[in-house]
Amino acid sequence: MALASLILTVVFKGNHDASLAARGMIGGAVAFTAHTIVDVPALGRLGALRGSAAALVMWLALAAAVTFAVAP
């Protein structure tokens, strides 16, 4: 899905917009990978609601940090 989105962005909006979109996708992918690593132990230790909330907060913080780090 992401690759199709990037192809359509290049075709209709150009390389610059596709570059910005790709950077955001990289940030989201890194954060999602970390989320999946953290989520299972957090669920076991904190329970479903608090574990999911903790993993979600971590995902949001990491996605923002990585996205701003790779921003132009």
C-alpha positions as CSV (number, residue, x, y, z in Angstrom):
1,M,0.0,0.0,0.0
2,A,2.8,2.4,0.9
3,L,4.6,1.7,-2.4
4,A,1.5,2.3,-4.4
5,S,0.9,5.5,-2.5
6,L,4.5,6.7,-3.3
7,I,4.1,5.8,-7.0
8,L,0.9,7.8,-7.2
9,T,2.5,10.7,-5.4
10,V,5.4,10.8,-7.8
11,V,3.1,10.7,-10.8
12,F,0.6,13.3,-9.6
13,K,2.7,15.6,-7.3
14,G,6.3,15.0,-8.1
15,N,9.5,13.7,-6.4
16,H,9.6,16.3,-3.7
17,D,6.2,15.5,-2.2
18,A,7.0,11.8,-2.5
19,S,10.3,12.3,-0.6
20,L,8.4,14.0,2.2
21,A,5.8,11.2,2.3
22,A,8.6,8.5,2.3
23,R,10.3,10.1,5.3
24,G,7.0,10.0,7.2
25,M,6.5,6.4,6.3
26,I,10.0,5.5,7.6
27,G,9.3,7.2,10.9
28,G,6.0,5.3,11.2
29,A,7.6,2.0,10.3
30,V,10.4,2.4,12.9
31,A,7.9,3.3,15.6
32,F,5.6,0.5,14.7
33,T,8.4,-2.0,14.9
34,A,9.4,-0.8,18.3
35,H,5.7,-0.8,19.3
36,T,5.4,-4.5,18.5
37,I,8.5,-5.3,20.5
38,V,7.3,-3.4,23.5
39,D,3.6,-4.3,23.4
40,V,3.8,-8.0,24.3
41,P,5.8,-7.6,27.5
42,A,3.8,-4.5,28.5
43,L,0.6,-6.4,28.1
44,G,1.9,-9.2,30.3
45,R,3.2,-6.8,33.1
46,L,0.6,-4.1,33.0
47,G,-2.6,-5.7,31.8
48,A,-4.5,-5.0,28.6
49,L,-5.6,-1.4,29.1
50,R,-2.5,0.0,30.7
51,G,-0.1,-2.1,28.6
52,S,-1.8,-1.0,25.4
53,A,-1.8,2.6,26.5
54,A,1.9,2.6,27.4
55,A,2.8,1.0,24.1
56,L,0.7,3.6,22.2
57,V,2.3,6.5,24.0
58,M,5.7,5.1,23.2
59,W,4.7,4.7,19.6
60,L,3.5,8.3,19.3
61,A,6.6,9.7,20.9
62,L,9.0,7.6,18.8
63,A,7.1,8.3,15.6
64,A,7.3,12.0,16.3
65,A,10.9,11.9,17.2
66,V,12.0,9.9,14.1
67,T,9.8,11.9,11.8
68,F,11.3,15.2,13.0
69,A,14.8,13.7,12.9
70,V,14.5,12.8,9.2
71,A,12.6,15.9,8.2
72,P,14.3,18.3,5.8
